[in-house]
Amino acid sequence: MTATRPITDTLRHIGGGVFIDTASDKLAELVSAVDTSGKSGKIELSITVKKATRGGAMHLTGKIKLTKPSEDAMEALLFATPDGNLLADDPSQQKLELKSVEAPDASRTLKTAS
């Protein structure tokens, strides 16, 4: 019984070695994205095999699909107006007249209550 050759031997021939090198690069990219985000991702290697001629030759096609972890959605809390617009400030609340207050003089000592 003959031993089956490792699949990596065959993968090295697809695209003259570019397929397996690209898959390695994409895997490193995926690992980095998963490490950064803490979420999972996926890499899919697809190999299509079809008979090329009657002489026994086979035609192999390789594809790589990388699915990186999704980024967190961006959010905003806005208030709806009767006209259907969105505002950052609640239109039903009164505006406060806020004023800046100067910082106390550093040379003055503050009293504390005991």
N, C-alpha and C positions, 0 to 999 in steps of 0.2 A: 504494500500500500504506500503510495507516495504522500509525502507531507504537503499540506496546503501552505502556499507562500503567504507571508504576512500581507495584510491589506495595504500597509504603508508602502510596500514595494510597488504595488499597482498604482496607488495614488500619486507616487512620484513621477509617473509617466504622463498623467493628465496635464495637458497644457505645458508640457516640457518642464514640469516641476513647479510651475507657478501656482497651480491649484493648491498643493499642500503647503507651500510657503504663505499664500494668502490666507488659508485656513488657520495657520499658526498665528499670523498677525491679528486676524479677527478674534481669535480666542484670547489673545493678550489684551486686546481692546475691551472685550467683554468682561474679563476678570477685573480690569481696572474700573470699569463702570459699575460693576456689582460691588466692589470694595468701597467705592466712593458713596454710592447711594444706599447700600444695605439691602437693596431689592434684587430679586432674581432676574436673570435674562436667559437668552437661549441662542445657541448656534446650531444650525442645521446644515449638514452636508448631504447633498443629494447626488447620487451617481446613477446615471442612466446607461444601460448596456444594451446594445442591439447588434445584430449580426450585420457585418459590413458586406461580405461577399460569400460566395459558396465555398471559398477556400478555407474557411474556419476563422477568418479575422473578425475581431470584435471592435466596435466603435464605442468608446466611453466618453461620456460628457459629465462634467462635474459642475455643480452649482453650490454656492455658499449663501446662506441666509442668516443674517445677524439680527437678533431682536434684543436691543439694549433695554435696561430697566427704564420704565417710564418716569418722567420727571413729575414732581409734585405740581398739581394744578395751582395756578395763581388765583387769589381771591380778593374780593373787595366787598365792603359792607356799605351799601348805598341806600338812599331813601327815595321812594317813589313819590312823584307829584301827581296831582289830579290830571295833569296833561299827559302823563305817561313818560315824563322825563325822570332821570336819576340824578340825585344830588349827593354830595359828600356830607352835607350838613342837614339835619332833620328840619324840614321847613315848618313843622308845627311847634318847634321849641324857640323860645326867645333868645336873642343874641345877648351875650354878656359883654359889657364894656370893660375889658381887661386892660390894666395899666402896668407898666414896668416899675419895679421897685428897686431902688439902688441898694447895693449890698452895704451892710454896716461897716463903719470904719474899723479896720483891723486893730487900731491902737486902743479902741474902747473895749472895756471888759464887760461882758454880759453878766447880769445877775441871774442866778438860778434859784428856783423855789425849792425849799426843802420841806 
